[in-house]
Amino acid sequence: MHLSAWLGVGDGLSPSDEKDKALLREMYEEWPWFREIISLISMLISKTDFSITQHYDDLLVDPKLMSLGDEVREKLVQTRRAVIDISGQTEISGPHVQLMRASSQIRNPYVDSINVVQAEILRVLRGMPEDGSPDLTPESEEIKAIRNDALLLSISGIAMGMKNSG
C-alpha cells in the first residue's frame, strides 16, 4: 500500500475552506517542488491494489479488527480524491496514465502472485491454520528456516516488482 508515503496526505490536501483549496491548486501550478511531491504521491497511490490489501486482511486479521483496514482504504480514497482535485487531473496516474497502465499490466501478474504467496506464508508462520484449529504439529528447524527464507524472498520480490518503472 505504500502506506508511509501517503497516510495523512489526504487530510492535509482536503481543507474545508475554499480559499485554502484555491491556495493548494495555486501552489501546485506555481511551485515545482510541491507539484513534484504531489506527482510522486500520485504515482505511489496508482500502484495500490485494493484487492491485495483486502486479501491480506481477510487472511491475517482478526475479524473484530477488520475496520482498521477499511479505515485505511477509506483514507486512500480520500487521498486519491484530494490529489486529483489539487492537480486538476482526471485520473490518479496523471499525464503518465498510458505508461502507468502498461507498467501495471506487465508488473501486476507477478507481484500479485507473490503477494498471495506472502500472505499464505505469513498465515502459516503466525500459526493460523485455514480451518481455525490449532496446529500442534511440531516443525523442524529446517522447515522454519525454509519458511523464513520464503518470507524474505517474497518481501524482496514485491519490493523489486514495485519499483518505479514508469
Chimera marker file (.cmm) of the C-alpha trace (Angstrom):
<marker_set name="trace">
<marker id="1" x="0.000" y="0.000" z="0.000" r="1" g="1" b="0" radius="0.5"/>
<marker id="2" x="2.969" y="2.347" z="0.313" r="1" g="1" b="0" radius="0.5"/>
<marker id="3" x="1.230" y="3.457" z="3.487" r="1" g="1" b="0" radius="0.5"/>
<marker id="4" x="4.075" y="5.505" z="4.908" r="1" g="1" b="0" radius="0.5"/>
<marker id="5" x="4.249" y="7.621" z="1.750" r="1" g="1" b="0" radius="0.5"/>
<marker id="6" x="0.673" y="8.888" z="1.679" r="1" g="1" b="0" radius="0.5"/>
<marker id="7" x="-1.094" y="8.318" z="5.017" r="1" g="1" b="0" radius="0.5"/>
<marker id="8" x="-2.165" y="11.729" z="6.301" r="1" g="1" b="0" radius="0.5"/>
<marker id="9" x="-1.633" y="13.465" z="2.964" r="1" g="1" b="0" radius="0.5"/>
<marker id="10" x="-5.342" y="13.328" z="2.138" r="1" g="1" b="0" radius="0.5"/>
<marker id="11" x="-6.175" y="15.169" z="5.343" r="1" g="1" b="0" radius="0.5"/>
<marker id="12" x="-3.601" y="17.848" z="4.551" r="1" g="1" b="0" radius="0.5"/>
<marker id="13" x="-4.852" y="18.285" z="0.996" r="1" g="1" b="0" radius="0.5"/>
<marker id="14" x="-8.554" y="18.359" z="1.886" r="1" g="1" b="0" radius="0.5"/>
<marker id="15" x="-9.232" y="21.694" z="3.571" r="1" g="1" b="0" radius="0.5"/>
<marker id="16" x="-12.843" y="22.649" z="4.132" r="1" g="1" b="0" radius="0.5"/>
<marker id="17" x="-12.220" y="26.298" z="3.273" r="1" g="1" b="0" radius="0.5"/>
<marker id="18" x="-12.424" y="27.086" z="-0.461" r="1" g="1" b="0" radius="0.5"/>
<marker id="19" x="-9.665" y="29.720" z="-0.087" r="1" g="1" b="0" radius="0.5"/>
<marker id="20" x="-7.306" y="27.033" z="1.178" r="1" g="1" b="0" radius="0.5"/>
<marker id="21" x="-8.254" y="24.705" z="-1.697" r="1" g="1" b="0" radius="0.5"/>
<marker id="22" x="-7.552" y="27.504" z="-4.170" r="1" g="1" b="0" radius="0.5"/>
<marker id="23" x="-4.187" y="28.133" z="-2.487" r="1" g="1" b="0" radius="0.5"/>
<marker id="24" x="-3.248" y="24.438" z="-2.818" r="1" g="1" b="0" radius="0.5"/>
<marker id="25" x="-4.155" y="24.492" z="-6.523" r="1" g="1" b="0" radius="0.5"/>
<marker id="26" x="-2.099" y="27.657" z="-6.966" r="1" g="1" b="0" radius="0.5"/>
<marker id="27" x="0.838" y="26.019" z="-5.177" r="1" g="1" b="0" radius="0.5"/>
<marker id="28" x="0.528" y="23.011" z="-7.485" r="1" g="1" b="0" radius="0.5"/>
<marker id="29" x="0.601" y="25.252" z="-10.550" r="1" g="1" b="0" radius="0.5"/>
<marker id="30" x="3.394" y="27.583" z="-9.429" r="1" g="1" b="0" radius="0.5"/>
<marker id="31" x="5.695" y="25.615" z="-7.119" r="1" g="1" b="0" radius="0.5"/>
<marker id="32" x="7.681" y="22.902" z="-8.937" r="1" g="1" b="0" radius="0.5"/>
<marker id="33" x="8.676" y="21.250" z="-5.651" r="1" g="1" b="0" radius="0.5"/>
<marker id="34" x="5.062" y="20.963" z="-4.474" r="1" g="1" b="0" radius="0.5"/>
<marker id="35" x="3.953" y="19.705" z="-7.898" r="1" g="1" b="0" radius="0.5"/>
<marker id="36" x="6.682" y="17.026" z="-7.787" r="1" g="1" b="0" radius="0.5"/>
<marker id="37" x="5.609" y="15.885" z="-4.309" r="1" g="1" b="0" radius="0.5"/>
<marker id="38" x="2.008" y="15.566" z="-5.488" r="1" g="1" b="0" radius="0.5"/>
<marker id="39" x="3.200" y="13.732" z="-8.605" r="1" g="1" b="0" radius="0.5"/>
<marker id="40" x="5.199" y="11.240" z="-6.529" r="1" g="1" b="0" radius="0.5"/>
<marker id="41" x="2.271" y="10.600" z="-4.207" r="1" g="1" b="0" radius="0.5"/>
<marker id="42" x="0.050" y="10.152" z="-7.243" r="1" g="1" b="0" radius="0.5"/>
<marker id="43" x="2.428" y="7.587" z="-8.722" r="1" g="1" b="0" radius="0.5"/>
<marker id="44" x="2.626" y="5.607" z="-5.477" r="1" g="1" b="0" radius="0.5"/>
<marker id="45" x="-1.127" y="5.640" z="-4.973" r="1" g="1" b="0" radius="0.5"/>
<marker id="46" x="-1.708" y="4.488" z="-8.543" r="1" g="1" b="0" radius="0.5"/>
<marker id="47" x="0.236" y="1.297" z="-7.716" r="1" g="1" b="0" radius="0.5"/>
<marker id="48" x="-2.008" y="0.405" z="-4.777" r="1" g="1" b="0" radius="0.5"/>
<marker id="49" x="-4.368" y="-2.523" z="-5.291" r="1" g="1" b="0" radius="0.5"/>
<marker id="50" x="-7.407" y="-2.670" z="-3.018" r="1" g="1" b="0" radius="0.5"/>
<marker id="51" x="-7.978" y="-6.372" z="-3.701" r="1" g="1" b="0" radius="0.5"/>
<marker id="52" x="-4.482" y="-7.271" z="-2.495" r="1" g="1" b="0" radius="0.5"/>
<marker id="53" x="-4.844" y="-5.268" z="0.711" r="1" g="1" b="0" radius="0.5"/>
<marker id="54" x="-8.246" y="-6.852" z="1.296" r="1" g="1" b="0" radius="0.5"/>
<marker id="55" x="-6.725" y="-10.326" z="0.770" r="1" g="1" b="0" radius="0.5"/>
<marker id="56" x="-4.129" y="-9.698" z="3.484" r="1" g="1" b="0" radius="0.5"/>
<marker id="57" x="-6.904" y="-8.509" z="5.815" r="1" g="1" b="0" radius="0.5"/>
<marker id="58" x="-9.127" y="-11.490" z="5.062" r="1" g="1" b="0" radius="0.5"/>
<marker id="59" x="-6.339" y="-13.973" z="5.658" r="1" g="1" b="0" radius="0.5"/>
<marker id="60" x="-4.397" y="-12.391" z="8.513" r="1" g="1" b="0" radius="0.5"/>
<marker id="61" x="-6.584" y="-10.016" z="10.509" r="1" g="1" b="0" radius="0.5"/>
<marker id="62" x="-8.967" y="-10.895" z="13.298" r="1" g="1" b="0" radius="0.5"/>
<marker id="63" x="-12.482" y="-10.097" z="12.010" r="1" g="1" b="0" radius="0.5"/>
<marker id="64" x="-13.053" y="-7.891" z="15.068" r="1" g="1" b="0" radius="0.5"/>
<marker id="65" x="-10.204" y="-5.654" z="13.872" r="1" g="1" b="0" radius="0.5"/>
<marker id="66" x="-11.165" y="-5.525" z="10.180" r="1" g="1" b="0" radius="0.5"/>
<marker id="67" x="-12.425" y="-1.960" z="10.493" r="1" g="1" b="0" radius="0.5"/>
<marker id="68" x="-8.825" y="-0.706" z="10.654" r="1" g="1" b="0" radius="0.5"/>
<marker id="69" x="-8.100" y="-1.962" z="7.133" r="1" g="1" b="0" radius="0.5"/>
<marker id="70" x="-11.359" y="-0.445" z="5.922" r="1" g="1" b="0" radius="0.5"/>
<marker id="71" x="-10.431" y="2.879" z="7.527" r="1" g="1" b="0" radius="0.5"/>
<marker id="72" x="-7.015" y="2.851" z="5.848" r="1" g="1" b="0" radius="0.5"/>
<marker id="73" x="-8.592" y="2.106" z="2.466" r="1" g="1" b="0" radius="0.5"/>
<marker id="74" x="-11.037" y="4.993" z="3.043" r="1" g="1" b="0" radius="0.5"/>
<marker id="75" x="-8.060" y="7.271" z="3.747" r="1" g="1" b="0" radius="0.5"/>
<marker id="76" x="-6.510" y="6.104" z="0.486" r="1" g="1" b="0" radius="0.5"/>
<marker id="77" x="-9.678" y="7.036" z="-1.405" r="1" g="1" b="0" radius="0.5"/>
<marker id="78" x="-9.666" y="10.447" z="0.305" r="1" g="1" b="0" radius="0.5"/>
<marker id="79" x="-6.023" y="10.962" z="-0.692" r="1" g="1" b="0" radius="0.5"/>
<marker id="80" x="-6.729" y="9.941" z="-4.299" r="1" g="1" b="0" radius="0.5"/>
<marker id="81" x="-9.594" y="12.429" z="-4.494" r="1" g="1" b="0" radius="0.5"/>
<marker id="82" x="-7.503" y="15.204" z="-2.960" r="1" g="1" b="0" radius="0.5"/>
<marker id="83" x="-4.572" y="14.625" z="-5.324" r="1" g="1" b="0" radius="0.5"/>
<marker id="84" x="-6.889" y="14.587" z="-8.339" r="1" g="1" b="0" radius="0.5"/>
<marker id="85" x="-8.624" y="17.744" z="-7.095" r="1" g="1" b="0" radius="0.5"/>
<marker id="86" x="-5.386" y="19.637" z="-6.427" r="1" g="1" b="0" radius="0.5"/>
<marker id="87" x="-3.715" y="18.564" z="-9.691" r="1" g="1" b="0" radius="0.5"/>
<marker id="88" x="-6.773" y="19.005" z="-11.885" r="1" g="1" b="0" radius="0.5"/>
<marker id="89" x="-6.150" y="15.591" z="-13.447" r="1" g="1" b="0" radius="0.5"/>
<marker id="90" x="-8.952" y="13.179" z="-14.292" r="1" g="1" b="0" radius="0.5"/>
<marker id="91" x="-7.029" y="10.077" z="-13.161" r="1" g="1" b="0" radius="0.5"/>
<marker id="92" x="-4.613" y="9.409" z="-10.319" r="1" g="1" b="0" radius="0.5"/>
<marker id="93" x="-1.842" y="8.484" z="-12.789" r="1" g="1" b="0" radius="0.5"/>
<marker id="94" x="-1.985" y="11.989" z="-14.190" r="1" g="1" b="0" radius="0.5"/>
<marker id="95" x="-0.356" y="12.719" z="-17.530" r="1" g="1" b="0" radius="0.5"/>
<marker id="96" x="1.516" y="9.398" z="-17.482" r="1" g="1" b="0" radius="0.5"/>
<marker id="97" x="-1.646" y="7.268" z="-17.439" r="1" g="1" b="0" radius="0.5"/>
<marker id="98" x="-0.719" y="5.184" z="-20.501" r="1" g="1" b="0" radius="0.5"/>
<marker id="99" x="2.776" y="4.459" z="-19.215" r="1" g="1" b="0" radius="0.5"/>
<marker id="100" x="1.469" y="3.554" z="-15.755" r="1" g="1" b="0" radius="0.5"/>
<marker id="101" x="-1.171" y="1.228" z="-17.222" r="1" g="1" b="0" radius="0.5"/>
<marker id="102" x="1.369" y="-0.537" z="-19.412" r="1" g="1" b="0" radius="0.5"/>
<marker id="103" x="3.760" y="-0.866" z="-16.486" r="1" g="1" b="0" radius="0.5"/>
<marker id="104" x="1.000" y="-2.250" z="-14.262" r="1" g="1" b="0" radius="0.5"/>
<marker id="105" x="-0.112" y="-4.766" z="-16.876" r="1" g="1" b="0" radius="0.5"/>
<marker id="106" x="3.412" y="-6.153" z="-17.033" r="1" g="1" b="0" radius="0.5"/>
<marker id="107" x="4.167" y="-5.982" z="-13.301" r="1" g="1" b="0" radius="0.5"/>
<marker id="108" x="0.896" y="-6.898" z="-11.593" r="1" g="1" b="0" radius="0.5"/>
<marker id="109" x="0.552" y="-10.576" z="-12.570" r="1" g="1" b="0" radius="0.5"/>
<marker id="110" x="3.931" y="-11.295" z="-10.986" r="1" g="1" b="0" radius="0.5"/>
<marker id="111" x="3.684" y="-9.040" z="-7.960" r="1" g="1" b="0" radius="0.5"/>
<marker id="112" x="0.078" y="-10.075" z="-7.231" r="1" g="1" b="0" radius="0.5"/>
<marker id="113" x="1.111" y="-13.739" z="-7.229" r="1" g="1" b="0" radius="0.5"/>
<marker id="114" x="3.971" y="-13.043" z="-4.847" r="1" g="1" b="0" radius="0.5"/>
<marker id="115" x="1.579" y="-11.118" z="-2.567" r="1" g="1" b="0" radius="0.5"/>
<marker id="116" x="-0.768" y="-14.109" z="-2.404" r="1" g="1" b="0" radius="0.5"/>
<marker id="117" x="2.132" y="-16.418" z="-1.565" r="1" g="1" b="0" radius="0.5"/>
<marker id="118" x="3.441" y="-13.962" z="1.028" r="1" g="1" b="0" radius="0.5"/>
<marker id="119" x="0.076" y="-13.732" z="2.764" r="1" g="1" b="0" radius="0.5"/>
<marker id="120" x="-0.067" y="-17.521" z="2.948" r="1" g="1" b="0" radius="0.5"/>
<marker id="121" x="3.489" y="-17.713" z="4.327" r="1" g="1" b="0" radius="0.5"/>
<marker id="122" x="2.575" y="-15.138" z="6.988" r="1" g="1" b="0" radius="0.5"/>
<marker id="123" x="-0.558" y="-17.101" z="7.877" r="1" g="1" b="0" radius="0.5"/>
<marker id="124" x="1.487" y="-20.274" z="8.347" r="1" g="1" b="0" radius="0.5"/>
<marker id="125" x="4.268" y="-18.501" z="10.277" r="1" g="1" b="0" radius="0.5"/>
<marker id="126" x="1.685" y="-16.971" z="12.608" r="1" g="1" b="0" radius="0.5"/>
<marker id="127" x="0.248" y="-20.426" z="13.253" r="1" g="1" b="0" radius="0.5"/>
<marker id="128" x="-3.123" y="-19.612" z="11.734" r="1" g="1" b="0" radius="0.5"/>
<marker id="129" x="-4.422" y="-22.830" z="10.146" r="1" g="1" b="0" radius="0.5"/>
<marker id="130" x="-7.075" y="-22.458" z="7.447" r="1" g="1" b="0" radius="0.5"/>
<marker id="131" x="-9.702" y="-24.357" z="9.437" r="1" g="1" b="0" radius="0.5"/>
<marker id="132" x="-9.129" y="-22.341" z="12.603" r="1" g="1" b="0" radius="0.5"/>
<marker id="133" x="-7.956" y="-25.316" z="14.685" r="1" g="1" b="0" radius="0.5"/>
<marker id="134" x="-4.621" y="-25.015" z="16.442" r="1" g="1" b="0" radius="0.5"/>
<marker id="135" x="-1.689" y="-26.561" z="14.607" r="1" g="1" b="0" radius="0.5"/>
<marker id="136" x="0.055" y="-28.780" z="17.137" r="1" g="1" b="0" radius="0.5"/>
<marker id="137" x="2.382" y="-30.459" z="14.644" r="1" g="1" b="0" radius="0.5"/>
<marker id="138" x="5.984" y="-29.857" z="15.653" r="1" g="1" b="0" radius="0.5"/>
<marker id="139" x="8.152" y="-28.332" z="12.949" r="1" g="1" b="0" radius="0.5"/>
<marker id="140" x="11.811" y="-28.951" z="12.388" r="1" g="1" b="0" radius="0.5"/>
<marker id="141" x="14.229" y="-26.050" z="12.455" r="1" g="1" b="0" radius="0.5"/>
<marker id="142" x="14.893" y="-26.718" z="8.778" r="1" g="1" b="0" radius="0.5"/>
<marker id="143" x="11.198" y="-26.204" z="7.899" r="1" g="1" b="0" radius="0.5"/>
<marker id="144" x="11.088" y="-22.997" z="9.966" r="1" g="1" b="0" radius="0.5"/>
<marker id="145" x="14.214" y="-21.724" z="8.200" r="1" g="1" b="0" radius="0.5"/>
<marker id="146" x="12.740" y="-22.521" z="4.780" r="1" g="1" b="0" radius="0.5"/>
<marker id="147" x="9.553" y="-20.618" z="5.634" r="1" g="1" b="0" radius="0.5"/>
<marker id="148" x="11.517" y="-17.648" z="6.936" r="1" g="1" b="0" radius="0.5"/>
<marker id="149" x="13.629" y="-17.638" z="3.768" r="1" g="1" b="0" radius="0.5"/>
<marker id="150" x="10.462" y="-17.819" z="1.668" r="1" g="1" b="0" radius="0.5"/>
<marker id="151" x="9.068" y="-14.802" z="3.533" r="1" g="1" b="0" radius="0.5"/>
<marker id="152" x="12.265" y="-12.817" z="2.951" r="1" g="1" b="0" radius="0.5"/>
<marker id="153" x="12.250" y="-13.750" z="-0.738" r="1" g="1" b="0" radius="0.5"/>
<marker id="154" x="8.628" y="-12.662" z="-1.061" r="1" g="1" b="0" radius="0.5"/>
<marker id="155" x="9.409" y="-9.307" z="0.567" r="1" g="1" b="0" radius="0.5"/>
<marker id="156" x="12.334" y="-8.815" z="-1.803" r="1" g="1" b="0" radius="0.5"/>
<marker id="157" x="10.273" y="-9.886" z="-4.831" r="1" g="1" b="0" radius="0.5"/>
<marker id="158" x="7.460" y="-7.476" z="-4.050" r="1" g="1" b="0" radius="0.5"/>
<marker id="159" x="9.885" y="-4.624" z="-3.394" r="1" g="1" b="0" radius="0.5"/>
<marker id="160" x="11.701" y="-5.264" z="-6.674" r="1" g="1" b="0" radius="0.5"/>
<marker id="161" x="8.446" y="-5.573" z="-8.594" r="1" g="1" b="0" radius="0.5"/>
<marker id="162" x="7.005" y="-2.347" z="-7.198" r="1" g="1" b="0" radius="0.5"/>
<marker id="163" x="9.985" y="-0.205" z="-8.117" r="1" g="1" b="0" radius="0.5"/>
<marker id="164" x="9.195" y="2.740" z="-10.284" r="1" g="1" b="0" radius="0.5"/>
<marker id="165" x="9.102" y="1.680" z="-13.873" r="1" g="1" b="0" radius="0.5"/>
<marker id="166" x="7.083" y="4.495" z="-15.298" r="1" g="1" b="0" radius="0.5"/>
<link id1="1" id2="2" r="1" g="1" b="0" radius="0.2"/>
<link id1="2" id2="3" r="1" g="1" b="0" radius="0.2"/>
<link id1="3" id2="4" r="1" g="1" b="0" radius="0.2"/>
<link id1="4" id2="5" r="1" g="1" b="0" radius="0.2"/>
<link id1="5" id2="6" r="1" g="1" b="0" radius="0.2"/>
<link id1="6" id2="7" r="1" g="1" b="0" radius="0.2"/>
<link id1="7" id2="8" r="1" g="1" b="0" radius="0.2"/>
<link id1="8" id2="9" r="1" g="1" b="0" radius="0.2"/>
<link id1="9" id2="10" r="1" g="1" b="0" radius="0.2"/>
<link id1="10" id2="11" r="1" g="1" b="0" radius="0.2"/>
<link id1="11" id2="12" r="1" g="1" b="0" radius="0.2"/>
<link id1="12" id2="13" r="1" g="1" b="0" radius="0.2"/>
<link id1="13" id2="14" r="1" g="1" b="0" radius="0.2"/>
<link id1="14" id2="15" r="1" g="1" b="0" radius="0.2"/>
<link id1="15" id2="16" r="1" g="1" b="0" radius="0.2"/>
<link id1="16" id2="17" r="1" g="1" b="0" radius="0.2"/>
<link id1="17" id2="18" r="1" g="1" b="0" radius="0.2"/>
<link id1="18" id2="19" r="1" g="1" b="0" radius="0.2"/>
<link id1="19" id2="20" r="1" g="1" b="0" radius="0.2"/>
<link id1="20" id2="21" r="1" g="1" b="0" radius="0.2"/>
<link id1="21" id2="22" r="1" g="1" b="0" radius="0.2"/>
<link id1="22" id2="23" r="1" g="1" b="0" radius="0.2"/>
<link id1="23" id2="24" r="1" g="1" b="0" radius="0.2"/>
<link id1="24" id2="25" r="1" g="1" b="0" radius="0.2"/>
<link id1="25" id2="26" r="1" g="1" b="0" radius="0.2"/>
<link id1="26" id2="27" r="1" g="1" b="0" radius="0.2"/>
<link id1="27" id2="28" r="1" g="1" b="0" radius="0.2"/>
<link id1="28" id2="29" r="1" g="1" b="0" radius="0.2"/>
<link id1="29" id2="30" r="1" g="1" b="0" radius="0.2"/>
<link id1="30" id2="31" r="1" g="1" b="0" radius="0.2"/>
<link id1="31" id2="32" r="1" g="1" b="0" radius="0.2"/>
<link id1="32" id2="33" r="1" g="1" b="0" radius="0.2"/>
<link id1="33" id2="34" r="1" g="1" b="0" radius="0.2"/>
<link id1="34" id2="35" r="1" g="1" b="0" radius="0.2"/>
<link id1="35" id2="36" r="1" g="1" b="0" radius="0.2"/>
<link id1="36" id2="37" r="1" g="1" b="0" radius="0.2"/>
<link id1="37" id2="38" r="1" g="1" b="0" radius="0.2"/>
<link id1="38" id2="39" r="1" g="1" b="0" radius="0.2"/>
<link id1="39" id2="40" r="1" g="1" b="0" radius="0.2"/>
<link id1="40" id2="41" r="1" g="1" b="0" radius="0.2"/>
<link id1="41" id2="42" r="1" g="1" b="0" radius="0.2"/>
<link id1="42" id2="43" r="1" g="1" b="0" radius="0.2"/>
<link id1="43" id2="44" r="1" g="1" b="0" radius="0.2"/>
<link id1="44" id2="45" r="1" g="1" b="0" radius="0.2"/>
<link id1="45" id2="46" r="1" g="1" b="0" radius="0.2"/>
<link id1="46" id2="47" r="1" g="1" b="0" radius="0.2"/>
<link id1="47" id2="48" r="1" g="1" b="0" radius="0.2"/>
<link id1="48" id2="49" r="1" g="1" b="0" radius="0.2"/>
<link id1="49" id2="50" r="1" g="1" b="0" radius="0.2"/>
<link id1="50" id2="51" r="1" g="1" b="0" radius="0.2"/>
<link id1="51" id2="52" r="1" g="1" b="0" radius="0.2"/>
<link id1="52" id2="53" r="1" g="1" b="0" radius="0.2"/>
<link id1="53" id2="54" r="1" g="1" b="0" radius="0.2"/>
<link id1="54" id2="55" r="1" g="1" b="0" radius="0.2"/>
<link id1="55" id2="56" r="1" g="1" b="0" radius="0.2"/>
<link id1="56" id2="57" r="1" g="1" b="0" radius="0.2"/>
<link id1="57" id2="58" r="1" g="1" b="0" radius="0.2"/>
<link id1="58" id2="59" r="1" g="1" b="0" radius="0.2"/>
<link id1="59" id2="60" r="1" g="1" b="0" radius="0.2"/>
<link id1="60" id2="61" r="1" g="1" b="0" radius="0.2"/>
<link id1="61" id2="62" r="1" g="1" b="0" radius="0.2"/>
<link id1="62" id2="63" r="1" g="1" b="0" radius="0.2"/>
<link id1="63" id2="64" r="1" g="1" b="0" radius="0.2"/>
<link id1="64" id2="65" r="1" g="1" b="0" radius="0.2"/>
<link id1="65" id2="66" r="1" g="1" b="0" radius="0.2"/>
<link id1="66" id2="67" r="1" g="1" b="0" radius="0.2"/>
<link id1="67" id2="68" r="1" g="1" b="0" radius="0.2"/>
<link id1="68" id2="69" r="1" g="1" b="0" radius="0.2"/>
<link id1="69" id2="70" r="1" g="1" b="0" radius="0.2"/>
<link id1="70" id2="71" r="1" g="1" b="0" radius="0.2"/>
<link id1="71" id2="72" r="1" g="1" b="0" radius="0.2"/>
<link id1="72" id2="73" r="1" g="1" b="0" radius="0.2"/>
<link id1="73" id2="74" r="1" g="1" b="0" radius="0.2"/>
<link id1="74" id2="75" r="1" g="1" b="0" radius="0.2"/>
<link id1="75" id2="76" r="1" g="1" b="0" radius="0.2"/>
<link id1="76" id2="77" r="1" g="1" b="0" radius="0.2"/>
<link id1="77" id2="78" r="1" g="1" b="0" radius="0.2"/>
<link id1="78" id2="79" r="1" g="1" b="0" radius="0.2"/>
<link id1="79" id2="80" r="1" g="1" b="0" radius="0.2"/>
<link id1="80" id2="81" r="1" g="1" b="0" radius="0.2"/>
<link id1="81" id2="82" r="1" g="1" b="0" radius="0.2"/>
<link id1="82" id2="83" r="1" g="1" b="0" radius="0.2"/>
<link id1="83" id2="84" r="1" g="1" b="0" radius="0.2"/>
<link id1="84" id2="85" r="1" g="1" b="0" radius="0.2"/>
<link id1="85" id2="86" r="1" g="1" b="0" radius="0.2"/>
<link id1="86" id2="87" r="1" g="1" b="0" radius="0.2"/>
<link id1="87" id2="88" r="1" g="1" b="0" radius="0.2"/>
<link id1="88" id2="89" r="1" g="1" b="0" radius="0.2"/>
<link id1="89" id2="90" r="1" g="1" b="0" radius="0.2"/>
<link id1="90" id2="91" r="1" g="1" b="0" radius="0.2"/>
<link id1="91" id2="92" r="1" g="1" b="0" radius="0.2"/>
<link id1="92" id2="93" r="1" g="1" b="0" radius="0.2"/>
<link id1="93" id2="94" r="1" g="1" b="0" radius="0.2"/>
<link id1="94" id2="95" r="1" g="1" b="0" radius="0.2"/>
<link id1="95" id2="96" r="1" g="1" b="0" radius="0.2"/>
<link id1="96" id2="97" r="1" g="1" b="0" radius="0.2"/>
<link id1="97" id2="98" r="1" g="1" b="0" radius="0.2"/>
<link id1="98" id2="99" r="1" g="1" b="0" radius="0.2"/>
<link id1="99" id2="100" r="1" g="1" b="0" radius="0.2"/>
<link id1="100" id2="101" r="1" g="1" b="0" radius="0.2"/>
<link id1="101" id2="102" r="1" g="1" b="0" radius="0.2"/>
<link id1="102" id2="103" r="1" g="1" b="0" radius="0.2"/>
<link id1="103" id2="104" r="1" g="1" b="0" radius="0.2"/>
<link id1="104" id2="105" r="1" g="1" b="0" radius="0.2"/>
<link id1="105" id2="106" r="1" g="1" b="0" radius="0.2"/>
<link id1="106" id2="107" r="1" g="1" b="0" radius="0.2"/>
<link id1="107" id2="108" r="1" g="1" b="0" radius="0.2"/>
<link id1="108" id2="109" r="1" g="1" b="0" radius="0.2"/>
<link id1="109" id2="110" r="1" g="1" b="0" radius="0.2"/>
<link id1="110" id2="111" r="1" g="1" b="0" radius="0.2"/>
<link id1="111" id2="112" r="1" g="1" b="0" radius="0.2"/>
<link id1="112" id2="113" r="1" g="1" b="0" radius="0.2"/>
<link id1="113" id2="114" r="1" g="1" b="0" radius="0.2"/>
<link id1="114" id2="115" r="1" g="1" b="0" radius="0.2"/>
<link id1="115" id2="116" r="1" g="1" b="0" radius="0.2"/>
<link id1="116" id2="117" r="1" g="1" b="0" radius="0.2"/>
<link id1="117" id2="118" r="1" g="1" b="0" radius="0.2"/>
<link id1="118" id2="119" r="1" g="1" b="0" radius="0.2"/>
<link id1="119" id2="120" r="1" g="1" b="0" radius="0.2"/>
<link id1="120" id2="121" r="1" g="1" b="0" radius="0.2"/>
<link id1="121" id2="122" r="1" g="1" b="0" radius="0.2"/>
<link id1="122" id2="123" r="1" g="1" b="0" radius="0.2"/>
<link id1="123" id2="124" r="1" g="1" b="0" radius="0.2"/>
<link id1="124" id2="125" r="1" g="1" b="0" radius="0.2"/>
<link id1="125" id2="126" r="1" g="1" b="0" radius="0.2"/>
<link id1="126" id2="127" r="1" g="1" b="0" radius="0.2"/>
<link id1="127" id2="128" r="1" g="1" b="0" radius="0.2"/>
<link id1="128" id2="129" r="1" g="1" b="0" radius="0.2"/>
<link id1="129" id2="130" r="1" g="1" b="0" radius="0.2"/>
<link id1="130" id2="131" r="1" g="1" b="0" radius="0.2"/>
<link id1="131" id2="132" r="1" g="1" b="0" radius="0.2"/>
<link id1="132" id2="133" r="1" g="1" b="0" radius="0.2"/>
<link id1="133" id2="134" r="1" g="1" b="0" radius="0.2"/>
<link id1="134" id2="135" r="1" g="1" b="0" radius="0.2"/>
<link id1="135" id2="136" r="1" g="1" b="0" radius="0.2"/>
<link id1="136" id2="137" r="1" g="1" b="0" radius="0.2"/>
<link id1="137" id2="138" r="1" g="1" b="0" radius="0.2"/>
<link id1="138" id2="139" r="1" g="1" b="0" radius="0.2"/>
<link id1="139" id2="140" r="1" g="1" b="0" radius="0.2"/>
<link id1="140" id2="141" r="1" g="1" b="0" radius="0.2"/>
<link id1="141" id2="142" r="1" g="1" b="0" radius="0.2"/>
<link id1="142" id2="143" r="1" g="1" b="0" radius="0.2"/>
<link id1="143" id2="144" r="1" g="1" b="0" radius="0.2"/>
<link id1="144" id2="145" r="1" g="1" b="0" radius="0.2"/>
<link id1="145" id2="146" r="1" g="1" b="0" radius="0.2"/>
<link id1="146" id2="147" r="1" g="1" b="0" radius="0.2"/>
<link id1="147" id2="148" r="1" g="1" b="0" radius="0.2"/>
<link id1="148" id2="149" r="1" g="1" b="0" radius="0.2"/>
<link id1="149" id2="150" r="1" g="1" b="0" radius="0.2"/>
<link id1="150" id2="151" r="1" g="1" b="0" radius="0.2"/>
<link id1="151" id2="152" r="1" g="1" b="0" radius="0.2"/>
<link id1="152" id2="153" r="1" g="1" b="0" radius="0.2"/>
<link id1="153" id2="154" r="1" g="1" b="0" radius="0.2"/>
<link id1="154" id2="155" r="1" g="1" b="0" radius="0.2"/>
<link id1="155" id2="156" r="1" g="1" b="0" radius="0.2"/>
<link id1="156" id2="157" r="1" g="1" b="0" radius="0.2"/>
<link id1="157" id2="158" r="1" g="1" b="0" radius="0.2"/>
<link id1="158" id2="159" r="1" g="1" b="0" radius="0.2"/>
<link id1="159" id2="160" r="1" g="1" b="0" radius="0.2"/>
<link id1="160" id2="161" r="1" g="1" b="0" radius="0.2"/>
<link id1="161" id2="162" r="1" g="1" b="0" radius="0.2"/>
<link id1="162" id2="163" r="1" g="1" b="0" radius="0.2"/>
<link id1="163" id2="164" r="1" g="1" b="0" radius="0.2"/>
<link id1="164" id2="165" r="1" g="1" b="0" radius="0.2"/>
<link id1="165" id2="166" r="1" g="1" b="0" radius="0.2"/>
</marker_set>
